[in-house]
Amino acid sequence: GGGNRGNQLIQLGGSCNSLAATIVPVFAGYLIGEVTEKTQVADVNLALFIAMAIFALAFVIIFFSQIPEPELEAAAAAADAPKEGTMESIKGALSHRNLVFGIIAIFLYVGIEVGIPNVANLYMTDVNGLNIATAVAGTLVGAYWLLMLCGRLIAGAIGGKVSSRAMMVTVSSLGIVFIILGMFLPESLTMSILGATVPVGVLFLMACGICTSVMWGAIFNLAVEGLGKYTSIAS
């Protein structure tokens, strides 16, 4: 579906992704414990086995699911309509400016969404830096993904009335403020969390989770809106 309804459905689906992302860093942090010279990938084998089981389950579910393709079904029904080749369809889709901007935005967004918690995690656990325990850092990173989950659930609840554009403008503006605070607040300004001393700037970086939460769905929705028969190839 397009419009607000399409964005609403994407946000609800993305909340499942965020739920898993919230659990994993916390779980992995407690499996690893303290980072030492003996720390190895085998320490998190349990998490890897669980991941393999999830992939297997997803394969079975998708294999036996009948997923409708409205645009393809409509094209098949119009047997007399002139057929376009793949390259012609791609060119037709890319003639829409919102798709081109959407491709660029999604590319940048994914790097930001994953980069913020990953870089913050390295910054917190670096023995020559903050040297915060892995379990504590993992919990804080988990809070980032938890905020993404909350944001997507809220967006799913209000998505029928609030447009993708309004969501993007709001969270982008707030995200800029949080990033600036995270970068420029002094490290001496700290809080005690789970027995560790954590700079307040790190907490603002984690707060960016509420900002990145709705961006995937909103960008995707805006990018493919109004493309008609090119919706599938654009997606």
N, C-alpha and C positions, 0 to 999 in steps of 0.2 A: 504494500500500500504506500501511496505517496502522502505528501502533506504532513499535518500534525500526527495523524494516525500512524504513518510509516515510521516517523521518528520515535513515537511512543513504543512501538513494538520492538524497535532496535534497542532502546534503552532497557526494556525489560529483559530482553535476551542477553544483553551485555552484563546485567547484574549477576548472572550465573558465572560468567568469566571472573568478575570481581570477587565473588565469594571464594572461589578457588585461590585467587591471587592473594587474598587476605590471609588464608590459612598457611600457604606454603612457606613464606619467609619466616614466620614464627616457628613453624614445625621444624624447618631446616636449621634454624638458629639453635633450637634446643637439642637437636640431634648432634650438632657439631660441638656445642659447649664453648670452651675456650679455644681460640685459634693458637696452635703451637706448631712446631716443626713436624710433628707427627700427624697433623690434620691431613686427611685424604678424602677423595671422593667416596670411598667405601663407607665413610661415616654416615652418608645420607642415602645408602642403598635402599632403605625402607621406603623413602619418598620416591625413589626411582621405580621401584616395583609397583607402588600404588599408581604412579603415572602410566606405566605400561598397561595395568589393568583397566584404567580409565580409557586409554586409547582403544583397547580391544573392545570394550563395551560400546564406545562411540561408533566404531566400525560396524558392529552388529546392528545397532539401532538405525544408522543411516542406510545400511544395505537393504534392510527390510522396510524402509519408509518410502511411501509414495509422495514425493515432493512436487507440487504443481509448478509449472512454468507458464504463467498466463500469456506472456508475450509470444513464446514459441508456439503455444497452442493456437493463438489467434492467427499467427503467420501460416500455420499448417492448414487452418480452416479456409484461409483465403488462397486457395490453390491457383486461382487465375492471376493473382497479383504478381508483378515482376519481382524476381528474387535478386537480392543483393549478396555479393560475395563478402567474405570476412573482412577484407581490407576496406571495401566500400563502406561496410557497417561501422568500422572503426573510425574512418574519416568522417562519416556522418555524425557519429557521437562526439568526436573531438571538435566539431564545428560549433558546439555549444560551449560558450565561455565558462559557464558555471562548472562544467565537468573538468575543464583544464585547471581552473583554480582549485577545485576539489582534490585533484590528484596531487598537486603541490602541497596543499594543506594537510592531507592525510600523511604524506611522506614526512613532513616536518613534525606533525603531531605524534606519530609513533615514536620518533626519537626522543621527544620531550617527555612523553608519558613514561617510557621505560627508563630514560636517562636520569630523571630526577631521583627516584628511589635508589637506583643502582649506584650513582655517584655519591649520594648521601650515605649509603651503607658503607662504601669504601672509605669515605671521609671519617665516619664514626669509628670504624674498626681498625684503622691504620695505627700500627704500634708507634709510629713516629708522629701521629696526630692526636686525635682525641682518645684513642685506645679504649673505647667503650666495649664492654663485653658483647660477644656476638649475639647472645640471646636477647639482650636489651635492644641492640641495633635492629635485630630481626623483628622484634615486637613493634618498634617505631616504624619500620618499613611496612609491616603488616597494617599499621594504622593508616598509612597512605592508601593502601588498597581497600581498606575498610571504608574510608571516606569516599573512594570511587564507587563502592557498592552503594553507600547511602545516597550519593548523588544520582546514580542511575535509577534507584528505586523511587526517589522523589520525582525525577524526570518522567519516569514511567507513569507515576500517579497523576502528574499535571500536564503530561505531554499532549493530551487531547485539546487543551485550551491555550497552551503556550507554544509559540512557534520555535522552530530550530534556530532561526535568526536571533530571536530574543535571548535564547539560551546561550548562544555563542558569544554575543556581545557582552552579556553579564559575566560569564565565567572567564572569558579572555581578559577583561578589565581587572577582575579580582586576582587572576593568576599573575598578572604583571606586578601588582602591588605586593603579593606574597613573595615573588622571586626577588624583588628589590630589597625587601626586608630581610630575606634569608641571606642575601649576599652582603649587605652592609651593616647589619647589627653586629656590635662587637662580640667576640667570643667570650668575653668576660661576663656578659649578661647570660646567666645560666639558670636552670631549674633542676631539681632533683627528681629523677624518674626511675623507678624500680631500683633504687640504690645507686644510680649512676648520675653524674653531673653532665647535663646536656645543654649546649648553647640554645638559646631561644630561637636563633636563626634557623636551626635545624627543624624546629617545630613548624616554622612557617613554610619550609620546603615540603614537609609532610602534609601540611594543610592544602598544598596544591592538588592533592588527590581529589578534593571536592570540585576543583576547576577542570581537571582533565577528564572527569567522569563522563560528562555528556558530549564531549567533543567528537568522539568517533561517530556516534549516531547522528549528531547534528551535521557534521561535515558531509558524511555519506548521503544523508537525506537531501541536503541542499545541492550536492553535486549532481545527483541523478534526477532531480525534480524537473518535470516538463520535457523529458527526453522521448516520451512516447515509445515507438518501436525500438529505439536504441537503449532502452533501460537495461535490458539483460547484458548486452555487450559492454555497456558503460560500467555496470556493476562489477 
